């Protein structure tokens, strides 16, 4: 019985995965179909725009904005989870895992020095690229730092180059599987747990305030035009949802995969240079 239940759960998970993959693969077609349907519905009605200052417009706008917000971020998270099941992400994560396994506890001090050196060299490279793009050289920048006078445009360029910051690269960043980290190496996660929890509750809090304050009354004398009008308004929600799912999927498959590959290359460079 337990084996049958486990098999059913695995089959259900596989069906959901195939369903999400199918939706993502055909998102463009689905959005095009919804758009075509809306265009057909509108063509059978006399269309006019609402008064932007009317109470009904403001109420409808608030409902649609909050619904779109929740729809987008809910499906964006779903798309990201689906993107982590892509071949690109799995390959990048496997490469990163292999590179990370080569780091021993004795390597941490050397890795910290490697990270510091890389951050400084990367900053210098980025600064020189920017100066070259603006038509200046490293010697011009050095002369500016020594007190030489330059035209106003050159001063602005040099000041912007001077404000450039080194990337936050540390052993914790390279060894952590998270996409990014803005905290120091030895920051206790308990210290930021409450703040992170409060920020994560903001969308739910806004939604709760909104739903509690809404008062619904049934529409009277519903006509075909009223139904079409409602369908046209609601058509924006699935489009926003599909957009969120695609953005989450691309973020995991492309951005997170590229970040993992970059960290893997850095770790491999460190190991090769030991």
ZIHUKA-V584005 format. One record per backbone hydrogen bond with DSSP energy under -0.5 kcal/mol. CO is the residue of the C=O (numbers start at 0). NH is the residue of the N-H. If there is no record, write none. Layout:
{{CO & NH} {CO & NH}}
//
This chain:
{{0 & 4} {1 & 5} {2 & 6} {3 & 7} {4 & 8} {5 & 9} {6 & 10} {7 & 11} {8 & 12} {9 & 13} {10 & 14} {11 & 15} {12 & 16} {13 & 17} {14 & 18} {15 & 19} {16 & 20} {17 & 21} {18 & 22} {19 & 23} {20 & 24} {21 & 25} {23 & 26} {25 & 29} {26 & 30} {27 & 31} {28 & 32} {29 & 33} {30 & 34} {31 & 35} {32 & 36} {33 & 37} {34 & 38} {35 & 39} {36 & 40} {37 & 41} {38 & 42} {39 & 43} {40 & 43} {41 & 44} {44 & 46} {50 & 53} {53 & 57} {54 & 58} {55 & 59} {56 & 60} {57 & 61} {58 & 62} {59 & 63} {60 & 64} {61 & 65} {62 & 66} {63 & 67} {64 & 68} {65 & 69} {66 & 70} {67 & 71} {68 & 72} {69 & 73} {70 & 74} {71 & 75} {72 & 76} {73 & 77} {74 & 78} {75 & 79} {76 & 80} {77 & 81} {78 & 82} {79 & 83} {81 & 84} {82 & 85} {85 & 89} {86 & 90} {87 & 91} {88 & 92} {89 & 93} {90 & 94} {91 & 95} {92 & 96} {93 & 97} {94 & 98} {95 & 99} {96 & 100} {97 & 101} {98 & 101} {99 & 102} {103 & 106} {104 & 107} {106 & 110} {107 & 111} {108 & 112} {109 & 113} {110 & 114} {111 & 115} {112 & 116} {113 & 117} {114 & 118} {115 & 119} {116 & 120} {117 & 121} {118 & 122} {119 & 123} {120 & 124} {121 & 125} {122 & 126} {123 & 127} {124 & 128} {125 & 129} {126 & 130} {127 & 131} {128 & 132} {129 & 133} {130 & 135} {131 & 134} {136 & 140} {137 & 141} {138 & 142} {139 & 143} {140 & 144} {141 & 145} {142 & 147} {143 & 146} {150 & 154} {151 & 155} {152 & 156} {153 & 157} {154 & 158} {155 & 159} {156 & 160} {157 & 161} {158 & 162} {159 & 163} {160 & 163} {166 & 168} {169 & 173} {170 & 174} {171 & 175} {183 & 186} {187 & 190} {187 & 191} {188 & 191} {188 & 192} {189 & 193} {191 & 195} {192 & 196} {193 & 197} {194 & 198} {195 & 199} {196 & 200} {197 & 201} {198 & 201} {200 & 204} {201 & 205} {202 & 206} {203 & 207} {204 & 208} {205 & 209} {206 & 210} {207 & 211} {208 & 212} {209 & 213} {222 & 226} {223 & 227} {224 & 228} {225 & 229} {226 & 230} {227 & 231} {228 & 232} {229 & 233} {230 & 234} {232 & 235} {233 & 236} {233 & 237} {234 & 238} {235 & 239} {236 & 240} {237 & 241} {238 & 242} {239 & 243} {240 & 244} {241 & 245} {242 & 246} {243 & 247} {244 & 248} {245 & 249} {246 & 250} {247 & 251} {248 & 252} {249 & 253} {249 & 254} {250 & 255} {251 & 256} {253 & 257} {254 & 258} {255 & 259} {256 & 260} {257 & 261} {258 & 262} {259 & 263} {260 & 264} {261 & 265} {262 & 266} {263 & 267} {264 & 268} {265 & 269} {266 & 270} {267 & 271} {268 & 272} {269 & 273} {270 & 273}}
//
